[in-house]
Amino acid sequence: MKRRTFTIPTAGLRWIVAACLATGFSVAKASEANDLDGDGIPNIVDPDIDNDGIPNALDDNIDGGIAKTGPFAGQYIGDHINNDNPSEKDIDDDGQADDSLGETDIDGDSKTDDDPTETDIDGDRREDDLASELDIDGDGRLDNALGEDDIDGDSLDDDDFMETDIDGDAATDDVDDDIDGDNLANSGDTDDDTDGDGILNADDDDADGDGISNRDDDDDDNDGDRDEDDGDHHDEPDEMKVVEMLASSPAAPAGSRVRLELKRMATGKIRIEVEGEDLAAGTYDVLFNGQRLGPLVMHGTSETEGETRFETDADDEDEYLLPFDPIGLPVAIARDGTIYFTGVVPSPPDAPGDDGSESEDHHHEGILVSKLMDKASHLPAEAVGEVEVVFGLAGVVDFEVEAEHMPEGDYQLTVDGTFRGTIHVTSADGTSAGYLRFSVAPIHPGDLLLDFPVAGAPVTISQNGEVLFSGLSPATE
C-alpha cells in the first residue's frame, strides 16, 4: 500500500499536540513514534522505552509511564494500555504490530520471541507456560482461538514445518506435554486440537505439529503413549485390527479357544496379541512358521486364561520381538511337541490408494473389530469401548461388546436403540474390563443368544442414563 502525505497547517498541529496532552498521549507519541522518550535511542533497541525507570522486561506497560529524565521528565508519555490488554496491538511501540511478520521481539526486552530463554513473550509478567497465560504473544487472540495461527508470535505459522516450539515455552514440540500452551495436557481427553492449529486431531494430518505426518508418527498426539497402546488414537484406514480364531486340534480341551489379534500401524509396525482361554494351566509355545518366538502362559484352575504380545520393534518388557513380517505365515500353539491350535496370520486392510482414497476393502473376512469412537469427555484417557463381530457363511455368528479401563460397575448395552444386557466391569491385575458376548449357538458360560441384527447397527454403552460410548458395529461393506 502506498503512503499518502498530508500538509498540516501550524494551527492544526498545535491543536493535535494539545489534544494529545489532554488525553495523556504524549507529544513524543505523535512526533517521535519510534523514540517514545526522546532519548535518541529508537524504541526497537531501547531497554526502557518510556524512560520510567522500569526495564521493558519488568514493565506492565512498556510504552506508557512517567519519564524519569530527558525532554519529557515528569510527564506521562505513551499510552495507558497495559501489555496484557487485548487492545494493545504494539506492546513495545516500535511501529510494528505485535502480530506482524517483521515483529520478532514483541515486548522489546532484547530477547527474540523464539529465544529459548524468552519465557514471557508479551511482557505481561506472566510466564508463557502458566495456566493463567491465555494469550502468549499478546496479540489479542486467545491461544485456543480458531483464528490464532501463530500462538507464540514468532512469525512462523503453527503448522509450518520449521515451527518446532509452537507455544514458545522453550520445550520443543516433540517433548512438550502441552504443545499449544492452552493448559490442556496432550494426554488429556479435553484437548482435541493438540497443536492448536485450528484443525481437530481427528482431521489433522499432523496432530502434534511436529512436522511428521500421522502416518509416519508412532505417537500422533505426543501424549507419551505409542499409537498402538493409545486409547484415543485415531486409526488410519489400514490400521483397523484384524482378529483370527485359531482352529483347535483333537488335543485341545473342549470349549478352549485361542484368538490372534493383529494390528499393523501406518508406520509399518506390527503388533500381534495371542489370547488363550480354558487350556490346561502351563506354558505353551507360540510358533510362527515353525519358529518359537515366545510363550503363552495359561493361568488359573477351572477357567484358565493367558495372553502374550509380539511386536516388530518390541519396546516394553512384556513384549516379544517379531523379527520378520508374519502376515500370511502359519501360526501354532504347541506344548511338548503336541499341537493344540493352528491358523494363518491374517492380513489387515490395504493402505489408502495413491490417489488418497481409502482402500476398497476395510474388513477381514471372518472377524471385524472396531472401537466406539464417540467417548464421554470425563472418562479416563485409556478407557475403551470395543465391538467385535464374527461372520460366518450365513451371516453374523458371534457379537461381543467390551469395556476396558473403566471404573468398576454396571453399564447398559444398547444395540440399534434396544437394551440388550448389562456389562459388569470388574478389576483384576491392575486393570478393569467387562464384556457381553452373543452367539447364534451359545457354547460358553455367560453367552447370550444372538437373535437380532448387529452388522452396521448403532451401539451405545451407558450408565445411569448417560451415554459413555457410542458408534457403529462393524459391517461387511
C-alpha positions as CSV (number, residue, x, y, z in Angstrom):
1,M,0.0,0.0,0.0
2,K,1.4,3.5,-0.9
3,R,1.7,6.0,1.9
4,R,-0.1,9.4,1.4
5,T,1.5,12.6,2.5
6,F,-0.6,15.4,4.0
7,T,0.4,19.0,4.9
8,I,-1.0,20.2,8.3
9,P,-1.2,23.9,9.0
10,T,0.7,25.2,12.0
11,A,-2.5,26.0,13.9
12,G,-3.8,22.5,13.2
13,L,-0.6,21.0,14.5
14,R,-0.9,23.0,17.7
15,W,-4.4,21.6,18.1
16,I,-3.2,18.0,17.7
17,V,-0.5,18.4,20.2
18,A,-2.9,19.9,22.7
19,A,-5.3,17.1,22.2
20,C,-2.6,14.5,22.8
21,L,-1.5,16.1,26.0
22,A,-5.1,16.3,27.2
23,T,-5.7,12.6,26.7
24,G,-2.4,11.6,28.3
25,F,-0.9,10.7,24.9
26,S,2.5,12.5,24.7
27,V,3.9,14.8,22.1
28,A,6.6,12.2,21.7
29,K,4.0,9.6,20.7
30,A,2.8,11.8,17.9
31,S,6.0,13.2,16.7
32,E,8.6,10.6,17.7
33,A,6.8,7.3,17.1
34,N,9.9,5.2,17.1
35,D,11.6,7.0,20.0
36,L,8.9,7.5,22.6
37,D,11.0,9.1,25.4
38,G,13.1,11.2,23.0
39,D,16.4,9.9,24.4
40,G,17.9,9.3,21.0
41,I,17.6,5.5,21.3
42,P,15.0,4.0,18.9
43,N,12.3,2.1,20.7
44,I,13.2,-1.1,18.9
45,V,16.5,-1.2,20.9
46,D,15.7,0.9,23.9
47,P,15.8,-1.2,27.1
48,D,13.4,1.3,28.8
49,I,11.1,2.6,26.0
50,D,9.1,5.1,28.2
51,N,12.1,6.0,30.5
52,D,10.0,5.3,33.6
53,G,12.9,3.5,35.3
54,I,11.3,0.1,34.8
55,P,13.1,-2.1,32.2
56,N,10.9,-3.3,29.4
57,A,11.2,-6.9,30.7
58,L,9.6,-5.9,34.0
59,D,7.2,-3.2,32.9
60,D,3.5,-3.9,32.8
61,N,3.0,-1.1,30.4
62,I,6.2,-0.9,28.3
63,D,5.1,2.1,26.2
64,G,3.4,4.2,28.9
65,G,4.8,5.8,32.0
66,I,6.2,8.9,33.7
67,A,9.6,9.7,32.2
68,K,12.4,10.0,34.8
69,T,14.8,12.1,32.7
70,G,15.1,13.6,29.3
71,P,12.9,16.1,27.4
72,F,9.7,14.7,28.9
73,A,10.9,14.3,32.5
74,G,7.9,14.2,34.9
75,Q,5.4,13.8,32.1
76,Y,3.3,10.7,31.4
77,I,4.3,9.6,27.9
78,G,2.9,6.9,25.8
79,D,-0.4,5.1,26.3
80,H,-2.3,3.8,29.3
81,I,-2.9,0.4,27.9
82,N,-1.2,-2.5,29.8
83,N,0.7,-5.2,27.9
84,D,-2.0,-7.8,28.6
85,N,-4.9,-5.7,27.3
86,P,-6.4,-7.1,24.1
87,S,-6.5,-3.6,22.7
88,E,-2.7,-3.2,23.0
89,K,-1.5,-4.1,19.4
90,D,2.0,-2.8,19.6
91,I,3.4,-3.5,23.0
92,D,6.9,-2.1,22.5
93,D,5.8,0.9,20.3
94,D,8.3,0.1,17.7
95,G,5.9,0.7,14.8
96,Q,5.4,-3.0,14.1
97,A,2.1,-4.6,15.1
98,D,2.6,-7.4,17.5
99,D,1.1,-9.9,15.0
100,S,3.2,-8.6,12.0
101,L,5.7,-10.9,10.3
102,G,8.5,-8.4,11.0
103,E,8.0,-8.3,14.7
104,T,10.4,-10.6,16.3
105,D,10.7,-9.1,19.8
106,I,7.1,-8.3,20.9
107,D,7.9,-6.9,24.3
108,G,11.1,-5.2,23.4
109,D,13.2,-6.8,26.0
110,S,16.1,-7.6,23.6
111,K,15.2,-11.3,23.6
112,T,13.7,-12.5,20.3
113,D,10.4,-14.3,20.6
114,D,11.9,-17.6,19.6
115,D,14.8,-17.4,22.0
116,P,14.7,-20.4,24.4
117,T,15.4,-18.0,27.3
118,E,12.4,-15.8,26.4
119,T,9.8,-17.1,28.9
120,D,7.4,-14.1,28.8
121,I,7.0,-13.3,25.1
122,D,4.4,-10.5,25.5
123,G,5.9,-8.9,28.7
124,D,2.8,-9.2,30.7
125,R,4.6,-10.5,33.7
126,R,3.0,-14.0,33.3
127,E,5.3,-16.8,32.3
128,D,4.3,-18.3,28.9
129,D,3.7,-21.8,30.5
130,L,1.5,-20.5,33.3
131,A,-2.1,-21.7,33.5
132,S,-3.2,-18.1,33.7
133,E,-1.4,-17.1,30.4
134,L,-4.1,-17.4,27.8
135,D,-2.6,-15.2,25.1
136,I,1.1,-15.9,25.0
137,D,2.0,-13.4,22.3
138,G,-0.3,-10.7,23.5
139,D,-1.9,-10.1,20.1
140,G,-5.5,-10.0,21.5
141,R,-6.3,-13.5,20.2
142,L,-6.6,-16.3,22.8
143,D,-4.2,-19.2,22.2
144,N,-7.0,-21.6,21.7
145,A,-9.0,-19.3,19.3
146,L,-9.6,-20.7,15.8
147,G,-8.1,-17.6,14.2
148,E,-4.8,-17.9,16.3
149,D,-2.4,-19.5,13.8
150,D,0.9,-18.2,15.4
151,I,0.5,-18.8,19.1
152,D,4.0,-17.6,20.1
153,G,4.1,-14.7,17.7
154,D,7.4,-15.7,16.2
155,S,6.2,-15.2,12.6
156,L,6.1,-18.9,11.9
157,D,2.6,-20.4,11.4
158,D,1.8,-23.1,14.0
159,D,1.6,-25.6,11.2
160,D,4.8,-24.5,9.5
161,F,7.3,-27.4,9.3
162,M,10.0,-25.1,10.6
163,E,8.0,-24.3,13.7
164,T,9.4,-26.6,16.4
165,D,8.1,-24.8,19.5
166,I,4.5,-23.8,18.8
167,D,3.9,-22.1,22.2
168,G,7.4,-20.6,22.6
169,D,7.9,-22.1,26.1
170,A,11.4,-23.4,25.2
171,A,10.2,-27.0,25.3
172,T,10.3,-28.3,21.7
173,D,7.1,-29.8,20.4
174,D,8.5,-33.4,20.4
175,V,9.0,-33.3,24.2
176,D,6.4,-30.7,25.3
177,D,3.4,-32.1,27.3
178,D,1.3,-29.1,26.3
179,I,2.3,-28.3,22.7
180,D,0.0,-25.4,22.1
181,G,0.2,-23.8,25.6
182,D,-3.6,-24.0,26.2
183,N,-3.1,-25.5,29.6
184,L,-4.7,-28.8,28.4
185,A,-2.2,-31.7,28.5
186,N,-1.6,-33.5,25.2
187,S,-2.7,-36.7,27.0
188,G,-6.0,-35.2,28.3
189,D,-9.4,-36.1,26.8
190,T,-10.3,-32.4,26.6
191,D,-7.6,-31.3,24.2
192,D,-8.9,-32.2,20.8
193,D,-6.5,-29.9,18.9
194,T,-3.1,-30.8,20.3
195,D,-1.1,-28.4,18.2
196,G,-3.6,-25.5,18.4
197,D,-3.7,-25.0,14.6
198,G,-7.5,-24.9,14.5
199,I,-7.8,-28.4,13.0
200,L,-9.2,-31.1,15.2
201,N,-6.9,-34.1,15.8
202,A,-9.3,-36.4,14.0
203,D,-8.9,-34.3,10.8
204,D,-5.3,-33.2,11.3
205,D,-2.7,-34.9,9.1
206,D,-0.1,-33.8,11.7
207,A,-2.0,-33.7,15.0
208,D,1.0,-32.7,17.2
209,G,2.6,-30.3,14.8
210,D,6.0,-31.9,14.9
211,G,6.4,-32.0,11.2
212,I,5.9,-35.7,11.0
213,S,2.7,-36.9,9.4
214,N,0.4,-39.1,11.5
215,R,1.1,-42.0,9.1
216,D,4.8,-41.8,9.9
217,D,4.5,-40.8,13.6
218,D,4.3,-43.5,16.2
219,D,2.8,-41.1,18.7
220,D,0.4,-38.9,16.7
221,D,-0.6,-36.6,19.6
222,N,2.7,-36.6,21.5
223,D,1.0,-37.7,24.7
224,G,3.7,-40.2,25.6
225,D,1.6,-43.3,24.6
226,R,2.6,-45.0,21.4
227,D,-0.3,-45.2,19.0
228,E,-0.8,-48.9,19.3
229,D,-1.4,-48.5,23.0
230,D,-3.2,-45.2,22.9
231,G,-6.9,-45.4,23.8
232,D,-7.7,-42.2,21.9
233,H,-5.6,-42.8,18.8
234,H,-7.5,-42.1,15.6
235,D,-6.7,-45.1,13.4
236,E,-5.7,-44.7,9.8
237,P,-7.9,-46.7,7.3
238,D,-5.4,-49.6,7.2
239,E,-4.9,-49.7,11.0
240,M,-8.1,-51.5,11.8
241,K,-7.4,-54.5,14.0
242,V,-7.9,-58.0,12.5
243,V,-8.7,-61.0,14.6
244,E,-8.4,-64.7,13.7
245,M,-9.8,-67.5,15.8
246,L,-7.2,-70.4,15.6
247,A,-8.5,-73.8,14.7
248,S,-8.4,-76.4,17.5
249,S,-6.8,-79.8,17.2
250,P,-8.2,-83.0,18.8
251,A,-5.7,-82.4,21.6
252,A,-7.4,-79.1,22.6
253,P,-9.8,-79.4,25.6
254,A,-13.5,-78.9,24.7
255,G,-14.5,-75.3,25.0
256,S,-11.0,-74.0,24.8
257,R,-10.0,-71.3,22.3
258,V,-7.1,-69.2,21.1
259,R,-7.5,-66.0,19.2
260,L,-4.9,-64.0,17.4
261,E,-5.3,-60.2,17.1
262,L,-3.1,-58.4,14.6
263,K,-2.6,-54.6,14.1
264,R,-0.3,-53.1,11.5
265,M,0.3,-49.4,12.1
266,A,0.7,-47.0,9.3
267,T,4.4,-46.6,10.3
268,G,4.8,-50.3,9.4
269,K,5.0,-51.5,12.9
270,I,3.2,-54.8,13.5
271,R,1.7,-56.0,16.8
272,I,0.2,-59.4,17.5
273,E,-1.6,-60.4,20.7
274,V,-2.3,-64.1,21.3
275,E,-5.1,-64.8,23.9
276,G,-6.0,-68.2,25.2
277,E,-8.9,-69.5,27.2
278,D,-9.6,-72.7,29.1
279,L,-6.4,-74.5,28.1
280,A,-4.7,-76.5,30.8
281,A,-2.6,-74.3,33.0
282,G,1.1,-74.2,32.0
283,T,3.4,-72.8,29.4
284,Y,2.8,-73.2,25.6
285,D,5.0,-72.3,22.7
286,V,3.8,-69.8,20.1
287,L,5.2,-70.8,16.7
288,F,5.3,-68.6,13.7
289,N,6.3,-70.5,10.5
290,G,7.6,-73.2,12.9
291,Q,9.8,-70.9,14.8
292,R,9.2,-70.3,18.5
293,L,9.0,-66.6,19.2
294,G,7.7,-66.6,22.8
295,P,5.5,-68.4,25.3
296,L,1.7,-68.4,26.0
297,V,1.4,-68.9,29.8
298,M,-2.1,-70.1,30.9
299,H,-3.0,-69.1,34.5
300,G,-5.9,-70.3,36.7
301,T,-7.5,-73.6,37.6
302,S,-11.0,-74.4,36.3
303,E,-11.2,-71.4,34.0
304,T,-7.7,-70.5,32.7
305,E,-6.6,-67.6,30.6
306,G,-3.3,-66.3,29.2
307,E,-2.1,-63.6,26.9
308,T,1.2,-62.7,25.2
309,R,2.2,-59.9,22.8
310,F,4.7,-59.7,19.9
311,E,5.9,-56.5,18.2
312,T,8.3,-55.9,15.3
313,D,10.2,-53.3,17.5
314,A,9.3,-54.5,20.9
315,D,9.8,-51.7,23.4
316,D,8.2,-53.0,26.6
317,E,9.5,-55.7,28.8
318,D,6.3,-57.8,28.4
319,E,6.6,-57.8,24.6
320,Y,8.4,-60.4,22.5
321,L,10.2,-59.5,19.3
322,L,8.8,-60.2,15.9
323,P,12.0,-60.5,13.8
324,F,10.1,-60.7,10.5
325,D,6.9,-59.8,8.8
326,P,4.5,-62.6,10.0
327,I,1.5,-61.8,7.8
328,G,0.3,-64.9,5.8
329,L,2.6,-67.2,7.8
330,P,1.3,-70.3,9.6
331,V,1.0,-70.0,13.4
332,A,0.6,-72.7,16.0
333,I,0.2,-73.2,19.7
334,A,2.1,-76.2,21.0
335,R,3.3,-77.9,24.1
336,D,5.8,-80.7,24.5
337,G,5.6,-81.4,20.7
338,T,1.8,-81.5,20.7
339,I,-0.1,-79.0,18.5
340,Y,-3.3,-77.6,20.2
341,F,-4.2,-74.8,17.8
342,T,-3.3,-73.8,14.3
343,G,-4.0,-71.0,11.8
344,V,-2.6,-68.4,9.5
345,V,-1.6,-64.8,10.5
346,P,-4.3,-62.7,8.8
347,S,-3.7,-59.6,6.7
348,P,-5.0,-56.2,7.6
349,P,-6.8,-53.9,5.1
350,D,-4.7,-52.3,2.4
351,A,-3.3,-48.8,2.8
352,P,-5.1,-45.9,1.1
353,G,-4.5,-45.8,-2.7
354,D,-2.1,-43.4,-4.3
355,D,-5.0,-41.0,-5.1
356,G,-5.6,-40.5,-1.4
357,S,-8.8,-42.6,-1.5
358,E,-9.4,-45.3,1.1
359,S,-8.9,-48.9,0.3
360,E,-11.9,-50.7,-1.2
361,D,-11.8,-53.5,1.4
362,H,-11.6,-52.5,5.0
363,H,-12.5,-55.8,6.5
364,H,-11.2,-59.2,7.0
365,E,-13.5,-62.0,6.1
366,G,-14.4,-63.7,9.3
367,I,-14.0,-61.1,12.1
368,L,-14.2,-57.4,12.3
369,V,-13.2,-55.3,15.3
370,S,-13.8,-51.6,15.8
371,K,-13.7,-49.0,18.6
372,L,-16.6,-46.9,19.7
373,M,-15.0,-43.6,18.8
374,D,-17.6,-41.2,20.4
375,K,-16.5,-41.1,24.0
376,A,-17.6,-39.1,27.1
377,S,-15.0,-36.4,27.9
378,H,-14.8,-37.3,31.6
379,L,-13.8,-40.9,31.1
380,P,-10.2,-41.9,31.7
381,A,-7.9,-41.4,28.7
382,E,-7.2,-45.1,28.5
383,A,-10.9,-46.1,28.6
384,V,-12.0,-48.1,25.5
385,G,-15.3,-49.4,24.2
386,E,-14.9,-52.0,21.5
387,V,-17.1,-54.1,19.3
388,E,-16.3,-57.5,17.7
389,V,-18.4,-59.2,15.0
390,V,-17.7,-62.7,13.7
391,F,-19.1,-63.5,10.3
392,G,-19.9,-67.0,9.0
393,L,-21.2,-68.2,5.7
394,A,-24.8,-67.4,6.6
395,G,-24.1,-64.0,8.3
396,V,-23.1,-62.9,11.8
397,V,-22.5,-65.8,14.2
398,D,-20.9,-64.0,17.2
399,F,-21.2,-60.4,18.6
400,E,-19.1,-59.1,21.5
401,V,-19.0,-55.7,23.2
402,E,-16.2,-55.0,25.7
403,A,-15.5,-52.0,28.0
404,E,-11.9,-51.7,29.3
405,H,-10.1,-49.4,31.8
406,M,-13.4,-48.2,33.2
407,P,-14.5,-47.6,36.8
408,E,-16.0,-50.8,38.3
409,G,-19.7,-51.0,38.0
410,D,-22.7,-52.0,35.7
411,Y,-23.1,-50.5,32.3
412,Q,-26.0,-50.8,29.9
413,L,-25.6,-52.0,26.4
414,T,-28.0,-50.8,23.7
415,V,-27.9,-52.0,20.1
416,D,-30.0,-50.2,17.5
417,G,-32.0,-48.5,20.2
418,T,-32.9,-51.6,22.1
419,F,-31.4,-52.6,25.5
420,R,-29.6,-55.9,25.2
421,G,-27.9,-56.5,28.5
422,T,-25.6,-55.3,31.3
423,I,-21.8,-55.2,31.1
424,H,-20.3,-55.9,34.5
425,V,-16.9,-54.2,34.8
426,T,-14.6,-55.7,37.4
427,S,-10.9,-55.1,38.3
428,A,-8.1,-57.7,38.2
429,D,-4.3,-57.4,37.9
430,G,-4.3,-53.6,37.9
431,T,-6.8,-53.2,35.1
432,S,-10.6,-53.3,34.7
433,A,-12.8,-54.9,32.0
434,G,-16.2,-56.3,31.3
435,Y,-18.0,-57.7,28.2
436,L,-21.1,-59.2,26.8
437,R,-21.0,-61.9,24.2
438,F,-23.8,-63.0,22.0
439,S,-23.9,-66.1,19.7
440,V,-26.3,-67.8,17.4
441,A,-25.3,-71.0,19.1
442,P,-24.1,-70.2,22.6
443,I,-21.5,-72.6,24.0
444,H,-19.6,-70.6,26.6
445,P,-20.9,-69.9,30.0
446,G,-22.5,-66.4,30.1
447,D,-23.0,-66.2,26.3
448,L,-26.4,-64.8,25.3
449,L,-28.5,-65.7,22.3
450,L,-27.9,-63.6,19.2
451,D,-31.3,-63.3,17.6
452,F,-31.1,-59.6,16.4
453,P,-29.3,-57.8,13.6
454,V,-25.9,-56.2,14.6
455,A,-23.9,-55.6,11.4
456,G,-23.6,-51.8,11.0
457,A,-26.0,-51.2,13.9
458,P,-25.6,-48.2,16.3
459,V,-24.1,-49.4,19.6
460,T,-24.0,-47.4,22.9
461,I,-22.6,-48.1,26.4
462,S,-24.4,-46.1,29.1
463,Q,-24.6,-45.7,32.8
464,N,-27.4,-44.1,34.8
465,G,-28.9,-42.7,31.5
466,E,-25.6,-41.1,30.4
467,V,-24.1,-42.4,27.1
468,L,-20.4,-43.0,27.7
469,F,-19.5,-44.7,24.3
470,S,-21.3,-44.7,21.0
471,G,-20.6,-45.8,17.5
472,L,-21.4,-48.3,14.7
473,S,-20.9,-52.0,14.8
474,P,-18.6,-53.3,12.0
475,A,-20.3,-54.3,8.8
476,T,-19.1,-56.4,5.8
477,E,-19.3,-53.4,3.5
